[in-house]
Amino acid sequence: MDAVAPACAAPAANAAPMREWRVRELGRQPYEPVWRAMQRLTDARGPDTPDELWLVEHDPVFTLGQAGKPEHVLAPGDIPVLNVDRGGQVTYHGPGQLVAYPLVDLRRLGLGVRELVCRIEGAVIDTLAHYGISGERKEGAPGIYVGGAKVMALGLRVRKGCSFHGLAFNIAMDLEPFRRINPCGYQGLEVTSVLELGGPGDPAVIQPVLVEALSRRLGLAATGAPPPDLTPA
């Protein structure tokens, strides 16, 4: 998603029984097999396919979105650069970052893309607030910021009315690679992490808090499921 961050309303209370979504923990994985598996799942979806949430920590990689400009990759060095099909510009993924991919049917949830962005951002604000950290949105620049520094990047793709890709939440990671790019296409943008902000430095500690916040914001009930098959078709 590469659009102006909208004014976000609080989600309406859902009186109907909540749909479940399958929460899958992938551990640490290279980026491309996970991306390709998300594409396959999205292409194979039908109207009754359950929604899923994939949680992963990626090996070091820079990803350049569909609108990404190569000049924003300044000096990648030994870190690979991968052109991908999400919105947005360039970002970095690496160990110590909690990546969450909400694979949801927007039509079934009654959401537009902008509202999905709002709810994902709201879930990260809720997660930070759990640790006494005040996160905020920035108009025209999707993601979450603390004191002007970005702590969560967001890039989505919607196909067949269903979302893939998602959010990258800096928990406790080496931030040096962000200096090799213009993060999200912004020269000089500061990047921070939950650990730097005084929160916990273990993604495994923050993960259930984020899952609960995303589930609540999207009106879904989380249920555990095995990791997806990442074997190429």
C-alpha positions, -999 to +999 in steps of 0.1 A: +000+000+000+015+033-011-012+058-003-018+087+021-025+075+056-062+081+062-080+094+093-086+062+111-118+055+131-120+030+159-133-004+146-170-010+153-179-035+179-187-069+163-217-086+177-216-115+154-194-146+162-159-139+151-143-158+122-111-176+130-078-169+113-049-194+114-018-181+130+013-197+116+048-193+131+075-197+105+106-190+125+136-175+106+133-179+069+148-164+037+125-139+021+117-152-013+103-187-004+078-170+020+068-144-006+062-170-032+042-191-008+020-161+000+014-156-038+004-192-042-020-191-013-036-159-026-040-173-061-056-205-048-081-188-025-118-193-028-147-176-010-144-200+020-106-201+023-097-193+059-078-161+066-042-165+079-015-146+098+021-156+091+048-145+116+084-147+105+119-133+110+138-129+077+174-134+068+190-100+058+175-086+026+165-053+011+131-054-007+121-028-033+083-024-039+065-020-072+070+018-072+105+015-058+132+036-072+166+019-074+184+052-064+170+048-029+193+018-025+225+036-017+251+010-008+236-025-003+270-041+001+267-078+009+229-077+015+208-089-015+182-066-031+149-082-042+123-065-063+089-075-050+052-069-057+041-050-027+034-013-025+060+012-012+096+018-017+127+001-002+130-014+033+152-038+052+144-071+068+167-088+092+171-108+124+154-091+154+125-078+133+090-092+137+073-095+103+036-102+102+017-111+070-021-108+073-035-129+045-072-118+046-102-117+024-111-080+025-145-084+009-155-110+035-143-087+063-161-057+047-128-037+046-112-015+020-075-013+016-072+020+035-092+007+064-070-024+065-039-001+067-056+018+095-063-013+115-028-027+111-013+006+122-038+007+151-027-027+162+010-017+163+001+015+183-018-007+207+012-031+210+036-002+217+012+013+243+013-021+261+049-012+269+043+024+277+056+037+242+035+062+223+034+054+186+018+076+160+009+078+124+024+102+099+002+117+071+013+105+037+038+080+051+022+047+062+038+030+092+043+039+128+067+064+142+080+074+177+095+108+180+098+110+142+117+078+139+101+048+122+096+016+142+072-002+118+071-003+080+040-013+061+036-025+025+006-045+011-006-061-021-042-069-028-051-095-054-085-111-060-098-089-031-073-106-007-042-091+010-007-104+013+027-089+024+023-069+056+042-052+084+078-052+096+082-042+133+117-035+145+121-051+179+158-055+186+179-055+154+211-041+139+198-008+124+230-001+104+216-016+072+189+011+072+217+036+066+225+019+033+191+029+019+166+058+020+141+040+042+107+039+025+121+064+000+128+092+025+163+105+026+176+108+062+146+091+078+155+079+112+147+043+122+143+030+157+134-003+175+113-013+205+145-021+224+159+014+218+126+029+230+128+011+263+107-019+255+115-056+255+141-069+231+127-104+224+104-107+194+089-138+210+077-117+240+061-091+218+046-115+192+015-126+213+007-090+221+008-081+185-013-111+175-039-102+200-040-066+189-043-075+152-070-101+159-090-076+179-086-048+154-097-071+125-125-088+144-108-123+140-102-150+165-067-164+165-061-202+163-027-218+161-017-238+129+014-255+116+039-235+094+029-233+057+046-254+031+073-233+015+083-258-011+081-243-046+052-257-066 
